[in-house]
């Protein structure tokens, strides 16, 4: 029986759209390659061949019948990685059995925001079964979208996986492992012993841990929460929550402890920068150039139910501004200490638009002290390394998956040039600028056509009424 199941699965994979070989071979000629390897020696006027979703050759002969892409005076970089996202997915399920989700989302419309911005890998930090389903749609070839790594969230309450004792925490890890999640995310309401047990159990199962620093540690020495195998802090905000001392010296203390513990950081500067803007005015959301591409339900929520703007006052805004400044100090301190940082945006938080926000985050990282090259590394090689797929993506090298961005301008000169996109390779599939614009236009048109159906307060009222 086991052999039959394995044979069936293999046959299903072989018959999927994604496993069929891409018959189109591409050759990008005369392009400047920024490989983003550690040495990162730019290869000028290179020829890069893409075949069967892989980087087939660099500066070798061009196979016959290749489709030629003119790369003259253009720059090729690896596809970008957003290490902190919250993707829209179908749900919730609050009605009678068989009814299904109250809200359904068009997966392609949503994933278009990523691929249009050259974001070819994302790390989902509150993964549900629906996110596994989205990833399967992409793998099958039904949807063009990024690679998706999945972290199951465990918290003390109000989560799909909850734990209030160490034994519950260990069991939650085992459940997550069995359900196919690859990483564990710890969250704010865990008690200290359960937090430690979850991290220990995850390590036993080969699952790296990312997440929040539980509120239970507030007021305690920072040494307490830097426990072995806590691999990645989800926000700089997690550190600012643990102190009222927003000095560079405190940032340096956190950096030293992180280095000693082998804990990396997602600065996620976008989070508080955009929160502070929204606390001042909702025009910061309405005037986003990318707002028109956001699903109309989220457009409505971000305006009529914006938690950062409701009840705002000058004292609150001043506090947010202090956090923004401290988070910049944290970036400077972690850089000086040599602690690896990876780019993540908390995309899905109000005002932080999937795909588009990663370019904003790179700019903020540079403004906080990273070089253009260091910022790029945080969104390419280093993200792949932490996810343990650095042998597959993150740099431009022969044999790796063809997740690539062709740029009109050099991002090593100006980090804003990551937005000057001429085209994107998504797992070997080429989208030129015209196709990208067409896909975004389709999303905008759908949003405008369906906007009246997605008033946030009305939708939530219906869900709560189980209609």
VOGU-3710 file (C-alpha; in Angstrom, 3 decimals, decimal comma):
1> xxxxxxxxxx> 0,000/0,000/0,000  2,807/2,420/0,919  4,532/1,776/-2,419  1,270/2,458/-4,242  0,827/5,785/-2,447  4,401/6,828/-3,218  3,989/5,841/-6,861  0,749/7,794/-7,089  2,373/10,911/-5,614  5,290/10,734/-7,992
11> xxxxxxxxxx> 2,983/10,326/-10,969  0,901/13,273/-9,813  4,013/15,416/-9,598  5,201/14,332/-13,026  1,832/15,214/-14,534  1,600/18,663/-12,925  1,993/21,809/-14,970  4,994/22,925/-12,911  6,929/19,703/-13,489  6,604/19,902/-17,254
21> xxxxxxxxxx> 9,806/21,243/-18,721  9,759/24,807/-19,874  10,515/24,429/-23,569  11,585/28,063/-23,921  15,280/28,703/-23,458  16,195/32,324/-22,821  19,481/34,120/-23,304  20,006/37,547/-21,736  22,768/39,222/-23,718  25,143/42,042/-22,764
31> xxxxxxxxxx> 23,767/42,317/-19,239  25,632/43,435/-16,120  25,248/40,660/-13,538  25,237/41,493/-9,832  25,510/37,928/-8,497  25,134/38,806/-4,778  27,617/36,110/-3,802  29,846/37,028/-0,844  32,504/38,320/-3,229  29,826/39,913/-5,423
41> xxxxxxxxxx> 32,113/40,664/-8,357  29,970/42,285/-11,042  30,122/40,461/-14,385  29,869/43,092/-17,096  28,320/42,549/-20,534  27,542/38,947/-19,716  25,345/36,361/-21,406  23,052/34,450/-19,052  21,156/31,405/-20,333  17,924/30,286/-18,626
51> xxxxxxxxxx> 16,755/26,768/-19,399  14,129/24,562/-17,733  13,663/27,018/-14,819  17,386/27,040/-13,937  20,338/29,309/-14,598  21,884/27,093/-17,253  25,049/28,990/-18,112  26,883/32,290/-17,706  29,147/33,459/-20,540  28,890/30,191/-22,434
61> xxxxxxxxxx> 27,546/29,516/-25,910  23,889/30,270/-26,566  21,776/27,186/-27,394  19,989/27,147/-30,732  16,442/28,504/-30,856  16,908/30,529/-27,679  14,697/33,552/-27,093  17,020/36,537/-26,853  16,514/39,275/-24,240  18,508/42,457/-24,740
71> xxxxxxxxxx> 20,329/43,230/-21,505  22,433/46,111/-22,804  22,921/48,766/-20,125  20,712/46,749/-17,779  21,454/45,016/-14,484  20,523/41,509/-13,381  20,021/40,707/-9,685  18,574/37,705/-7,839  14,863/37,712/-7,091  14,052/39,413/-3,800
81> xxxxxxxxxx> 13,037/37,650/-0,583  10,577/39,168/1,909  11,218/37,410/5,215  8,102/38,626/7,009  4,707/38,542/5,297  1,073/37,841/6,116  -0,679/36,713/2,959  -4,396/37,029/2,316  -6,036/33,616/2,229  -9,588/32,251/2,309
91> xxxxxxxxxx> -11,462/32,317/5,629  -12,801/32,476/8,245  -14,988/29,417/8,774  -17,788/30,527/11,097  -21,006/28,973/9,895  -22,611/25,628/9,263  -20,584/22,583/8,132  -19,910/22,373/4,357  -20,441/26,104/3,826  -16,754/26,884/3,393
101> xxxxxxxxxx> -14,944/30,184/3,941  -16,819/33,425/4,417  -14,358/35,266/2,181  -12,475/33,926/-0,823  -9,540/35,606/-2,500  -8,243/35,282/-6,055  -4,792/33,804/-5,509  -3,371/35,057/-8,795  -4,532/38,623/-8,224  -2,870/38,570/-4,835
111> xxxxxxxxxx> 0,400/36,932/-5,923  0,695/39,360/-8,840  1,744/42,042/-6,355  4,812/40,004/-5,478  5,943/38,938/-8,937  5,392/42,429/-10,369  7,923/43,680/-7,831  10,466/40,934/-8,316  9,684/39,344/-4,958  10,156/35,690/-5,800
121> xxxxxxxxxx> 10,311/34,183/-2,297  8,319/35,058/0,839  8,264/33,809/4,425  4,693/33,485/5,716  4,820/34,049/9,479  1,297/33,050/10,460  0,777/30,096/8,173  -2,504/28,221/7,922  -3,670/25,284/5,841  -4,936/27,783/3,256
131> xxxxxxxxxx> -1,372/29,017/2,739  -0,248/25,473/2,015  -3,031/25,399/-0,562  -1,799/28,641/-2,130  1,696/27,257/-2,361  0,345/24,132/-4,021  -1,444/26,278/-6,616  1,891/27,924/-7,443  3,820/24,649/-7,522  1,223/23,087/-9,837
141> xxxxxxxxxx> 1,558/26,037/-12,184  -2,048/27,178/-11,768  -0,819/30,485/-10,309  2,344/32,455/-10,956  3,706/33,464/-7,593  6,695/33,374/-5,277  8,188/30,463/-3,413  6,568/30,349/0,029  8,209/29,207/3,253  5,751/28,512/6,067
151> xxxxxxxxxx> 6,008/29,165/9,800  3,278/27,864/12,097  2,424/30,358/14,842  2,122/29,178/18,445  0,770/31,537/21,108  -0,722/31,403/24,562  -4,227/32,134/23,248  -6,217/33,207/20,199  -4,174/31,221/17,661  -4,610/28,085/15,583
161> xxxxxxxxxx> -1,969/26,462/17,797  -2,079/27,460/21,465  0,024/26,374/24,407  0,013/27,380/28,072  2,302/24,673/29,438  5,655/23,287/28,272  4,067/19,935/27,396  1,384/21,694/25,341  4,120/23,703/23,594  6,062/20,597/22,659
171> xxxxxxxxxx> 2,925/18,926/21,352  2,076/22,014/19,291  5,484/21,791/17,625  4,921/18,111/16,820  1,496/18,914/15,358  2,977/21,693/13,203  5,699/19,376/11,965  3,164/16,683/11,101  0,958/19,143/9,211  3,801/20,143/6,909
181> xxxxxxxxxx> 5,003/23,469/8,299  8,744/24,011/8,042  9,333/26,621/10,744  7,890/27,672/14,091  6,904/31,206/15,080  6,673/32,006/18,784  4,360/34,805/19,834  3,679/37,414/22,479  1,325/35,690/24,947  3,460/32,630/25,656
191> xxxxxxxxxx> 4,697/32,190/29,189  8,434/31,848/29,694  8,684/28,110/30,313  6,397/27,278/27,399  8,410/29,591/25,117  11,622/27,793/26,060  10,050/24,354/25,626  8,720/25,231/22,151  12,151/26,379/20,986  13,815/23,289/22,429
201> xxxxxxxxxx> 11,292/20,924/20,846  11,511/22,683/17,486  15,268/22,228/17,526  14,829/18,503/18,165  12,670/18,311/15,040  15,021/20,364/12,879  12,643/23,333/12,764  14,173/26,798/13,085  12,344/29,327/15,235  11,404/32,890/14,354
211> xxxxxxxxxx> 9,172/35,228/16,235  8,260/37,652/18,939  9,763/37,967/22,386  6,922/37,136/24,792  5,531/39,920/26,963  6,387/37,822/30,010  10,028/38,864/29,627  9,312/42,577/29,987  11,291/43,996/32,899  13,676/41,030/32,958
221> xxxxxxxxxx> 17,339/40,984/31,819  17,799/40,636/28,063  19,928/37,555/28,663  16,734/35,722/29,676  15,017/35,805/26,280  18,080/35,070/24,139  17,671/31,329/24,648  19,590/28,756/22,571  18,108/28,074/19,119  15,936/31,199/19,043
231> xxxxxxxxxx> 16,996/31,848/15,474  15,376/35,034/14,195  13,713/38,083/15,774  10,651/39,064/13,730  10,861/42,833/14,358  13,237/45,355/15,887  10,081/46,301/17,772  10,453/43,105/19,817  13,585/44,610/21,333  12,140/48,077/21,921
241> xxxxxxxxxx> 9,232/46,439/23,804  11,737/45,096/26,318  13,185/48,423/27,426  12,475/52,056/28,124  16,107/52,883/27,398  16,223/53,847/23,725  19,940/54,628/23,674  22,601/53,399/21,290  24,220/51,641/24,253  21,084/49,564/24,830
251> xxxxxxxxxx> 20,940/48,722/21,119  24,577/47,601/21,329  23,755/45,368/24,306  20,988/43,673/22,321  23,341/43,260/19,356  26,058/41,670/21,491  23,630/39,190/23,061  22,125/38,331/19,671  25,565/37,599/18,257  26,498/35,408/21,208
261> xxxxxxxxxx> 23,259/33,461/20,823  23,410/33,153/17,023  20,115/35,039/16,679  19,507/36,976/13,459  17,231/39,989/13,051  14,481/41,144/10,733  14,696/44,921/11,357  11,260/45,455/9,792  11,702/49,208/9,852  8,634/49,618/7,650
271> xxxxxxxxxx> 6,395/48,545/10,498  6,829/51,517/12,836  7,579/54,000/10,058  4,181/53,334/8,508  2,434/53,060/11,863  3,736/56,515/12,778  2,542/57,909/9,452  -0,938/56,439/9,935  -1,124/57,792/13,470  -0,693/61,241/11,931
281> xxxxxxxxxx> -3,098/60,874/9,006  -4,893/58,226/6,987  -3,840/60,143/3,891  -0,564/58,226/4,240  -2,579/55,141/3,278  -4,952/56,701/0,772  -2,082/58,306/-1,143  0,010/55,167/-1,516  0,688/54,620/-5,221  0,183/50,894/-4,637
291> xxxxxxxxxx> -3,112/51,273/-2,727  -5,166/50,652/-5,857  -3,691/47,149/-6,124  -4,732/46,171/-2,585  -7,792/43,936/-2,331  -10,859/46,162/-1,724  -11,637/44,477/1,587  -8,222/45,498/2,894  -8,558/48,950/1,357  -11,720/49,385/3,373
301> xxxxxxxxxx> -10,260/47,955/6,588  -7,135/50,107/6,449  -9,315/53,226/6,276  -12,442/52,552/8,354  -10,891/50,296/11,007  -7,301/51,500/11,276  -6,060/50,654/14,777  -3,102/53,018/14,531  -5,172/56,063/13,679  -8,115/55,467/15,988
311> xxxxxxxxxx> -7,699/57,412/19,211  -4,440/58,921/18,062  -2,903/61,846/19,930  0,382/63,804/19,977  1,812/61,743/22,848  1,228/58,508/20,984  2,781/59,900/17,798  5,827/61,096/19,728  6,247/57,602/21,203  6,067/56,000/17,760
321> xxxxxxxxxx> 8,706/58,458/16,542  10,992/57,425/19,412  10,604/53,797/18,397  11,430/54,596/14,777  14,619/56,331/15,895  15,580/53,469/18,223  15,042/50,877/15,527  17,508/52,741/13,315  19,999/52,579/16,184  19,387/48,846/16,431
331> xxxxxxxxxx> 20,273/48,430/12,740  23,485/50,396/13,235  24,405/48,370/16,329  23,659/44,997/14,738  25,680/45,947/11,678  28,666/46,981/13,803  28,460/43,755/15,809  28,251/41,674/12,628  24,830/40,160/13,353  23,132/39,076/10,107
341> xxxxxxxxxx> 19,965/40,961/9,214  17,361/39,907/6,661  14,786/42,125/4,990  11,154/41,703/5,970  8,212/44,072/5,864  5,259/42,667/7,854  3,340/42,960/4,584  -0,372/42,819/5,259  -0,200/45,204/8,195  -2,193/48,293/7,273
351> xxxxxxxxxx> -0,289/50,549/4,921  2,332/47,898/4,091  1,498/46,565/0,624  2,694/43,142/-0,428  5,574/43,251/-2,906  5,855/47,012/-3,130  6,831/47,367/0,524  10,093/45,449/0,177  11,552/48,206/-1,994  10,578/50,711/0,706
361> xxxxxxxxxx> 12,235/48,532/3,352  15,498/48,416/1,412  15,511/52,201/1,241  14,925/52,436/5,005  17,764/49,997/5,686  20,147/52,127/3,652  18,970/55,264/5,425  19,754/53,470/8,695  23,345/52,692/7,826  23,513/49,705/5,503
371> xxxxxxxxxx> 25,308/50,067/2,200  23,304/49,439/-0,964  25,051/46,085/-1,306  24,337/45,109/2,306  20,670/45,975/1,870  20,501/43,853/-1,275  22,201/40,971/0,529  19,568/41,153/3,263  16,857/40,559/0,637  18,685/37,918/-1,386
381> xxxxxxxxxx> 21,607/35,762/-0,211  21,085/36,108/3,543  17,361/35,365/3,461  18,041/32,227/1,425  20,778/31,242/3,861  18,540/31,527/6,929  15,806/29,523/5,191  18,470/26,933/4,335  17,809/27,113/0,610  20,947/29,055/-0,283
391> xxxxxxxxxx> 21,944/26,250/-2,637  18,803/26,934/-4,668  18,167/30,696/-4,664  19,578/33,983/-3,407  22,497/34,430/-5,797  23,063/34,298/-9,546  25,044/31,122/-10,084  24,814/28,262/-12,552  22,412/25,550/-11,434  20,236/27,712/-9,211
401> xxxxxxxxxx> 16,582/28,427/-9,883  15,986/31,260/-12,315  14,422/33,785/-9,942  15,835/36,997/-11,359  15,108/40,700/-11,839  16,280/42,683/-14,861  16,721/46,339/-13,876  17,104/49,444/-15,995  19,477/51,047/-13,475  22,209/49,875/-11,125
411> xxxxxxxxxx> 20,963/49,273/-7,538  24,530/49,383/-6,226  24,547/53,075/-7,178  21,116/53,826/-5,725  18,956/51,357/-3,793  15,811/52,976/-5,240  16,796/51,394/-8,545  15,425/48,026/-7,373  12,069/49,461/-8,473  13,299/50,202/-12,010
421> xxxxxxxxxx> 12,147/46,821/-13,257  12,461/45,870/-16,915  11,360/42,292/-16,368  11,265/39,399/-13,930  12,041/35,685/-14,135  9,792/33,709/-11,789  11,046/30,136/-11,607  12,307/30,438/-15,185  9,154/32,105/-16,557  9,795/35,510/-18,119
431> xxxxxxxxxx> 7,558/38,514/-17,524  8,577/41,668/-19,354  7,485/45,141/-18,281  4,487/45,138/-20,603  3,220/41,859/-19,172  3,769/43,068/-15,618  1,830/46,255/-16,316  -0,959/44,217/-17,895  -1,203/41,941/-14,850  -1,299/44,885/-12,453
441> xxxxxxxxxx> -3,921/46,581/-14,605  -6,093/43,463/-14,372  -5,820/43,535/-10,576  -6,711/47,224/-10,425  -9,693/46,710/-12,727  -11,005/43,808/-10,635  -10,609/45,841/-7,453  -12,493/48,803/-8,881  -15,286/46,615/-10,235  -15,805/44,800/-6,931
451> xxxxxxxxxx> -15,074/47,566/-4,429  -18,710/48,035/-3,369  -18,954/44,388/-2,313  -16,216/44,672/0,288  -17,160/47,227/2,906  -15,153/46,066/5,927  -17,760/46,776/8,608  -20,580/45,170/6,621  -18,522/42,073/5,835  -17,481/41,613/9,472
461> xxxxxxx> -21,053/42,112/10,631  -22,244/39,349/8,296  -19,485/37,007/9,445  -20,319/37,573/13,097  -23,959/36,914/12,280  -22,919/33,646/10,591  -24,893/34,521/7,479
//
